[in-house]
């Protein structure tokens, strides 16, 4: 499963806070009118590609769009008397939540829709780190079946860039010889990780981060009792992602962010006592924060690099002041290299289960060294 770009099953277990609807249960989609127009334009002119690559940052609505498009096609009837007969071409992908197709998709029970995503690992009690070949092989057999309720067979691959090489090769075989009346909707955070041959066989839809006012409105709807100041801070921190904002709220992300910037304010010298207290809190799980730090710390370094290049980061005024001081200490290439190193460090921690406190300390020591 992708981002959407933040796994919802994990979000639901993250703790108290916002109720995060699954993409398949979400009837509304905001901020992606251009993507909807492009999809409808292809459909209305009978030039619908057999595969769509929905690319963009985590949590902005890629999976929600995929389910929205899937429902639209699953409800479509074979054309009679021309493309639309006497009816006007459809102007929206929207479908009411009480529509039979919507209810079947929301329940994960539509016979003409297959969803491929990272599977649950019963042994480790978490999602697998990648989509494996057995999951991808199911696509070909499914698409060669005759549609049972409408005119289309649809496959959603939620996180196609999370496929391992064998799974990607199995998908490529389908894309090379797609069956008729079949559409694949592939969500992707990092198109550069895909095989070029997969990218070349898909229609790319770039889905951009959402405006901050749209994110803020979504936060207010999901958490009407949230302090307005905290809601604004979440919207700023979310980087245009509603999913990220709600996950940060559920995991006390603002507390992690405040602790992080308090330490950054002390650079180029860190308080050993404060650093150890911060690391202890993260690994004890009081703020469910190690995973958030793995995202927030490299992001802060990346924003320092942007400032060193003369570009504006996505940060609050208070955070910007800290980042300005940090950026002034080194050039953009230096911060970019640190960003790369931190990414490798946190990836290694996740991959081979290193001691999490040691990883936190190593990350901050690297930052302290870089800021001197």
C-alpha positions as CSV (number, residue, x, y, z in Angstrom):
1,X,0.0,0.0,0.0
2,X,1.2,3.5,-0.8
3,X,0.9,6.7,0.8
4,X,-1.9,7.3,0.6
5,X,1.2,7.7,0.3
6,X,0.5,6.6,4.7
7,X,-0.9,3.2,5.3
8,X,-4.4,3.7,6.6
9,X,-4.5,0.4,8.5
10,X,-1.4,1.5,10.4
11,X,-3.0,5.0,10.9
12,X,-6.0,3.5,12.5
13,X,-3.8,1.8,15.0
14,X,-1.7,4.8,15.6
15,X,-3.6,6.1,18.5
16,X,-6.5,8.5,19.3
17,X,-7.2,11.4,17.1
18,X,-8.7,11.9,13.7
19,X,-10.7,9.2,12.1
20,X,-9.0,8.4,8.8
21,X,-11.4,7.0,6.1
22,X,-9.9,4.5,3.7
23,X,-9.5,5.8,0.1
24,X,-12.1,3.2,-1.1
25,X,-14.6,4.7,1.3
26,X,-14.1,8.4,0.4
27,X,-16.7,9.9,-1.9
28,X,-15.0,13.4,-2.2
29,X,-11.7,14.5,-3.8
30,X,-10.5,18.1,-3.6
31,X,-7.7,19.8,-5.4
32,X,-7.2,17.5,-8.3
33,X,-9.6,18.8,-10.8
34,X,-6.9,18.8,-13.6
35,X,-6.4,15.0,-13.1
36,X,-10.1,14.4,-13.3
37,X,-10.5,16.5,-16.4
38,X,-7.6,14.6,-18.1
39,X,-9.2,11.2,-17.2
40,X,-12.7,12.2,-18.4
41,X,-11.2,13.8,-21.6
42,X,-9.7,10.4,-22.5
43,X,-12.8,8.5,-21.6
44,X,-15.2,10.9,-23.5
45,X,-13.1,10.6,-26.7
46,X,-12.9,6.8,-26.5
47,X,-9.1,7.1,-26.1
48,X,-8.9,5.7,-22.6
49,X,-5.3,4.3,-22.0
50,X,-5.2,0.9,-20.5
51,X,-2.8,2.0,-17.8
52,X,-2.6,5.2,-15.7
53,X,0.3,6.2,-13.5
54,X,-0.9,8.4,-10.7
55,X,2.3,10.1,-9.4
56,X,2.7,12.5,-6.5
57,X,3.7,12.9,-2.8
58,X,2.4,10.7,0.0
59,X,-1.1,11.4,1.3
60,X,-2.4,13.8,-1.3
61,X,-5.2,11.6,-2.6
62,X,-3.7,9.4,-5.3
63,X,-5.5,6.2,-4.0
64,X,-8.7,8.2,-3.5
65,X,-8.5,9.3,-7.1
66,X,-7.8,5.7,-8.2
67,X,-10.9,4.4,-6.5
68,X,-13.0,7.3,-7.8
69,X,-12.0,6.5,-11.4
70,X,-12.5,2.8,-10.8
71,X,-16.1,3.3,-9.5
72,X,-16.8,5.5,-12.5
73,X,-15.7,2.8,-15.0
74,X,-17.4,0.0,-13.1
75,X,-20.7,1.8,-13.2
76,X,-20.4,2.6,-16.9
77,X,-22.6,0.7,-19.3
78,X,-21.6,-0.5,-22.8
79,X,-22.3,2.4,-25.3
80,X,-25.4,2.0,-27.5
81,X,-26.1,4.1,-30.5
82,X,-22.7,5.9,-30.5
83,X,-20.5,6.9,-27.7
84,X,-23.2,8.3,-25.5
85,X,-26.4,7.9,-27.5
86,X,-28.6,10.9,-26.7
87,X,-26.9,11.6,-23.3
88,X,-24.3,14.3,-22.7
89,X,-20.7,13.1,-22.0
90,X,-20.0,12.7,-18.3
91,X,-18.7,15.8,-16.6
92,X,-17.5,14.3,-13.4
93,X,-16.2,11.1,-11.8
94,X,-18.2,11.7,-8.7
95,X,-20.6,9.0,-7.4
96,X,-23.0,9.2,-4.4
97,X,-22.0,7.0,-1.5
98,X,-25.4,5.2,-1.6
99,X,-24.8,4.0,-5.2
100,X,-24.6,0.1,-5.4
101,X,-21.1,0.3,-7.1
102,X,-19.8,2.6,-4.4
103,X,-21.0,0.3,-1.6
104,X,-19.4,-2.8,-3.2
105,X,-16.1,-1.0,-3.8
106,X,-16.1,0.4,-0.2
107,X,-16.7,-3.1,1.1
108,X,-13.9,-4.5,-1.0
109,X,-16.4,-6.8,-2.6
110,X,-16.8,-5.7,-6.3
111,X,-16.1,-8.7,-8.5
112,X,-14.6,-6.6,-11.3
113,X,-12.1,-4.8,-9.2
114,X,-8.8,-6.2,-8.0
115,X,-6.6,-4.2,-5.5
116,X,-2.9,-5.1,-5.2
117,X,-0.9,-3.6,-2.4
118,X,1.6,-4.6,0.3
119,X,0.2,-7.6,2.1
120,X,0.0,-8.2,5.8
121,X,2.9,-10.1,7.3
122,X,1.4,-12.4,10.0
123,X,4.8,-13.3,11.4
124,X,5.9,-9.7,11.9
125,X,2.4,-8.3,12.5
126,X,2.9,-5.5,10.1
127,X,2.7,-4.8,6.4
128,X,5.4,-6.3,4.1
129,X,8.0,-3.8,2.9
130,X,7.3,-4.6,-0.7
131,X,4.7,-6.0,-3.1
132,X,5.8,-9.5,-4.0
133,X,5.6,-11.5,-7.3
134,X,2.7,-13.7,-6.2
135,X,0.5,-10.6,-5.7
136,X,1.5,-9.3,-9.1
137,X,0.9,-12.6,-10.9
138,X,-2.8,-12.4,-9.9
139,X,-3.3,-9.4,-12.2
140,X,-3.0,-11.3,-15.5
141,X,-5.5,-14.0,-14.6
142,X,-8.0,-11.5,-13.2
143,X,-7.9,-9.2,-16.2
144,X,-8.5,-12.0,-18.7
145,X,-11.9,-12.9,-17.0
146,X,-15.1,-11.5,-18.5
147,X,-16.5,-8.5,-16.5
148,X,-19.4,-9.9,-14.4
149,X,-21.4,-6.7,-13.7
150,X,-20.4,-4.1,-16.2
151,X,-18.1,-3.5,-19.1
152,X,-14.7,-3.1,-17.5
153,X,-12.2,-5.1,-15.3
154,X,-10.1,-2.7,-13.2
155,X,-6.9,-3.3,-11.2
156,X,-5.6,-0.8,-8.7
157,X,-1.9,-1.2,-7.7
158,X,-1.6,1.0,-4.7
159,X,2.1,1.7,-4.4
160,X,3.5,0.3,-7.7
161,X,6.9,1.7,-6.8
162,X,6.9,-0.7,-3.8
163,X,7.0,-3.8,-6.1
164,X,10.1,-5.9,-6.0
165,X,11.9,-6.6,-9.3
166,X,10.0,-9.9,-9.9
167,X,6.7,-8.3,-9.2
168,X,7.5,-5.4,-11.5
169,X,8.4,-7.8,-14.3
170,X,5.1,-9.7,-13.9
171,X,3.3,-6.4,-14.1
172,X,5.3,-5.4,-17.2
173,X,4.1,-8.6,-19.0
174,X,0.5,-7.4,-18.5
175,X,1.2,-3.9,-19.7
176,X,2.9,-5.2,-22.8
177,X,-0.3,-7.2,-23.9
178,X,-3.2,-5.6,-22.1
179,X,-6.6,-7.3,-22.4
180,X,-9.5,-5.4,-23.9
181,X,-11.9,-3.6,-21.6
182,X,-9.2,-3.6,-18.8
183,X,-7.7,-0.6,-17.0
184,X,-4.9,-0.5,-14.5
185,X,-4.6,2.4,-12.1
186,X,-1.2,2.6,-10.5
187,X,-0.4,4.9,-7.7
188,X,3.3,5.9,-7.3
189,X,5.3,8.2,-5.0
190,X,8.6,7.8,-6.8
191,X,8.3,7.2,-10.6
192,X,12.0,7.2,-10.9
193,X,12.1,3.9,-9.0
194,X,10.0,2.2,-11.7
195,X,11.3,0.3,-14.7
196,X,11.4,2.7,-17.6
197,X,9.4,0.1,-19.6
198,X,6.6,0.3,-17.1
199,X,6.6,4.1,-17.2
200,X,6.6,4.2,-21.0
201,X,3.4,2.0,-21.1
202,X,1.3,4.2,-18.8
203,X,-0.4,7.6,-19.2
204,X,1.2,9.7,-16.5
205,X,-0.9,11.9,-14.3
206,X,1.1,14.2,-12.0
207,X,-0.8,15.0,-8.9
208,X,0.5,17.9,-7.0
209,X,0.6,18.7,-3.2
210,X,-2.7,20.4,-2.1
211,X,-2.9,24.1,-1.2
212,X,-2.6,24.7,2.5
213,X,-6.1,26.1,2.8
214,X,-7.5,22.8,1.5
215,X,-5.4,20.8,4.0
216,X,-6.5,23.1,6.8
217,X,-10.2,22.7,5.8
218,X,-9.8,18.9,5.8
219,X,-8.2,19.1,9.3
220,X,-11.1,21.1,10.6
221,X,-13.6,18.7,9.2
222,X,-11.8,15.6,10.6
223,X,-11.0,17.2,14.0
224,X,-13.5,20.0,14.7
225,X,-12.3,20.3,18.4
226,X,-8.7,20.8,17.5
227,X,-7.1,24.0,18.7
228,X,-7.0,26.4,15.7
229,X,-3.3,27.1,16.3
230,X,-2.4,23.4,16.2
231,X,-4.6,22.9,13.1
232,X,-2.6,25.7,11.3
233,X,0.7,24.2,12.5
234,X,-0.4,20.7,11.2
235,X,-1.4,22.2,7.8
236,X,2.0,23.9,7.5
237,X,3.9,20.8,8.5
238,X,1.8,18.5,6.2
239,X,3.4,19.9,3.0
240,X,0.2,19.8,1.0
241,X,-0.9,16.3,2.2
242,X,-4.1,15.7,4.0
243,X,-3.1,12.1,4.9
244,X,0.1,13.3,6.4
245,X,-1.7,16.0,8.4
246,X,-4.1,13.5,9.9
247,X,-1.4,11.0,10.6
248,X,0.7,13.7,12.4
249,X,-2.2,14.5,14.5
250,X,-2.9,10.9,15.4
251,X,0.8,10.3,16.3
252,X,1.3,13.6,18.2
253,X,3.6,14.8,15.4
254,X,3.6,18.4,16.7
255,X,5.2,17.3,19.9
256,X,8.0,15.5,18.0
257,X,8.4,18.6,15.7
258,X,8.7,20.9,18.7
259,X,11.3,18.6,20.3
260,X,13.3,18.4,17.1
261,X,13.4,22.2,16.6
262,X,14.3,22.8,20.2
263,X,17.4,20.7,19.6
264,X,18.1,22.3,16.2
265,X,18.0,25.7,18.0
266,X,21.0,24.6,20.0
267,X,23.3,23.8,17.1
268,X,26.2,23.7,16.4
269,X,26.4,22.3,19.9
270,X,23.8,19.9,21.3
271,X,22.8,19.4,24.9
272,X,23.6,15.8,25.7
273,X,21.0,15.7,28.4
274,X,18.3,17.1,26.2
275,X,19.3,14.8,23.3
276,X,19.1,11.7,25.4
277,X,15.8,12.7,26.9
278,X,14.4,13.3,23.4
279,X,15.7,10.0,22.1
280,X,14.3,8.1,25.1
281,X,10.9,9.5,24.7
282,X,10.9,8.6,21.0
283,X,11.9,5.0,21.5
284,X,9.6,4.4,24.5
285,X,6.7,5.3,22.2
286,X,5.3,8.2,24.3
287,X,4.9,10.1,21.0
288,X,5.1,7.2,18.6
289,X,7.9,9.3,17.2
290,X,10.8,7.3,15.8
291,X,9.1,6.9,12.4
292,X,8.1,10.6,12.4
293,X,11.7,11.6,13.2
294,X,12.9,9.5,10.3
295,X,10.7,11.8,8.1
296,X,11.0,15.1,10.0
297,X,14.8,15.3,10.5
298,X,15.8,14.7,6.8
299,X,13.0,17.1,5.8
300,X,14.4,19.8,8.0
301,X,17.9,19.3,6.5
302,X,16.4,19.4,3.0
303,X,14.7,22.7,3.8
304,X,18.0,24.1,5.1
305,X,19.5,23.1,1.7
306,X,16.7,24.9,-0.1
307,X,17.4,28.0,2.0
308,X,21.1,27.8,1.2
309,X,20.0,27.8,-2.5
310,X,17.9,30.9,-1.9
311,X,14.6,29.1,-2.1
312,X,11.8,29.2,0.4
313,X,11.1,26.1,2.5
314,X,7.7,24.8,3.7
315,X,7.9,25.8,7.3
316,X,6.3,28.0,9.9
317,X,7.9,31.4,10.7
318,X,9.4,30.1,13.9
319,X,10.9,27.1,12.2
320,X,12.1,29.2,9.3
321,X,14.2,31.3,11.6
322,X,15.9,28.2,13.0
323,X,16.5,26.8,9.4
324,X,17.9,30.2,8.2
325,X,20.5,30.0,11.0
326,X,21.3,26.4,10.1
327,X,21.5,27.0,6.4
328,X,24.0,29.9,6.8
329,X,26.6,27.6,8.4
330,X,27.2,25.5,5.3
331,X,26.5,25.4,1.5
332,X,23.6,23.6,-0.2
333,X,25.8,20.7,-1.4
334,X,26.8,20.0,2.2
335,X,23.2,19.9,3.4
336,X,22.2,17.7,0.4
337,X,24.9,15.2,1.3
338,X,23.7,15.1,4.9
339,X,20.2,14.6,3.8
340,X,21.4,11.6,1.7
341,X,23.3,10.1,4.7
342,X,20.3,10.5,7.1
343,X,18.1,8.8,4.6
344,X,20.5,5.8,4.4
345,X,20.8,5.7,8.2
346,X,17.0,5.6,8.9
347,X,16.5,3.1,6.0
348,X,19.1,0.8,7.5
349,X,17.4,1.1,10.9
350,X,14.1,0.0,9.3
351,X,15.6,-2.7,7.2
352,X,17.8,-4.5,9.7
353,X,16.2,-3.4,12.9
354,X,19.1,-1.4,14.5
355,X,18.8,-0.1,18.0
356,X,16.5,2.9,17.6
357,X,18.0,5.1,20.3
358,X,21.5,4.6,18.8
359,X,20.1,5.6,15.4
360,X,18.6,8.8,16.8
361,X,21.8,9.7,18.5
362,X,23.9,8.9,15.4
363,X,21.6,11.1,13.3
364,X,22.0,14.1,15.6
365,X,25.7,13.6,16.0
366,X,26.0,13.7,12.2
367,X,23.9,16.9,12.2
368,X,26.0,18.4,14.9
369,X,29.2,17.7,13.0
370,X,27.7,19.1,9.8
371,X,26.7,22.4,11.5
372,X,30.2,23.1,12.9
